[in-house]
């Protein structure tokens, strides 16, 4: 049962954050670990350890390629931020799922009289 709860908790972790719009100034000030950017031409990058120097945003992609995007060419910049609503939803969903599994186990036990299935 503990391993099931741990698995549910690990599956729920991505639900605790969401991508939210930010500005190049905020990226420069906060230096987030990753930034998702979309250029005015439609290219999309997730940049790690992104920094703003001069008029460009610099970072490294998942495969290690260095990327520089002029701030003027940014259509959108987003960072991952904690989401209380998603976290609460994941917690409630996990409790409901665990409860349903527990009740299912009780039903199986009662139907089969404690014999192994």
Secondary structure as GFF3:
##gff-version 3
##sequence-region A 1 117
A	DSSP	alpha_helix	2	12	.	.	.	ID=ss1
A	DSSP	three_ten_helix	13	16	.	.	.	ID=ss2
A	DSSP	beta_strand	17	22	.	.	.	ID=ss3
A	DSSP	alpha_helix	24	30	.	.	.	ID=ss4
A	DSSP	beta_strand	34	39	.	.	.	ID=ss5
A	DSSP	beta_strand	44	53	.	.	.	ID=ss6
A	DSSP	beta_strand	56	60	.	.	.	ID=ss7
A	DSSP	beta_strand	66	70	.	.	.	ID=ss8
A	DSSP	three_ten_helix	71	73	.	.	.	ID=ss9
A	DSSP	beta_strand	74	82	.	.	.	ID=ss10
A	DSSP	alpha_helix	84	112	.	.	.	ID=ss11
###
